Amino acid sequence: MADRCPLEFLAFAERLADRSGELVRRYFRQPFDIESKDDDSPVTIADREAEESLRVLIAATYPEHGIIGEELGRDRADADYCWILDPIDGTGSFITGKPIFGTLIALWHRGEPLLGVIDQPITGERWVGALGHGSTLNGTPTHVRACGSLAAAALDATDPSMFTDEPRFEQIREKVARNRWGSDCYAYALLASGHIDLVIETGLKLWDYATLVPVIEQAGGIITDWRGHPLRQGAAGHVLAAGDARVHAEALAILSA
């Protein structure tokens, strides 16, 4: 595993985010058809066009690299370097005109996270986390904030339906200082910038969390599954992210009980 992300990959990831942003902005708050996938989650022409465009650029620049995408599947997924793409994370927000979705672009090397980009093309915010480089927001270093306990923490999660009949999550929600819903990947970006202390979710896929790992870890935070294990390919998608190790430990003790 590399100990530092090569600068050429960082620059290329920014190019990918620029390309996807151009496409996504064309469709934001415009009329378009909405389809349902097999899991009943929504998908639009913007999702598919953005991913296709990124795949074309990756194949032209790094033909030996692999690609895993939410919408268009896997291509050379066992390659040493593999790009992992979610063209619109938070499609529900996108189709309702809320600018709290994001394009997720990750590069993993031999199964380990190397870099991640959370790009919000409407607000013009871009978080980049890369091994050995820290995390930035629009080029400025960004960091998690200190928080000593769950009682002082701000918690975010995408949807309460994730936790139906999950009393362990309810225990945490009752302990925190405040709770908000509905931010998808934007919540993790806000955690990396020190505005949120805790994000808990379940059922995430590789393309949902691949980018989050380097962005949060390089900002000084912690992101694991509900057992405290690192999030790697094949993880069940139960995600616990915190800006402060004390909050992570307190939440983990409840979730892993």
Secondary structure, DSSP 8 states (H G I E B T S, - for coil): --SS--HHHHHHHHHHHHHHHHHHHHHTTS---EEE-TTS-EEEHHHHHHHHHHHHHHHHH-TTSEEEETTTEEESTTSSEEEEEEEEETHHHHHTT-S--EEEEEEEETTEEEEEEEEETTTTEEEEEETTTEEEETTEE--------GGG-EEEES-GGGGTT-HHHHHHHHHSSEEEE--THHHHHHHHTTS-SEEEE-S--HHHHTTHHHHHHHTT-EEE-TTS-B--TT----EEEESSHHHHHHHHHHHT-
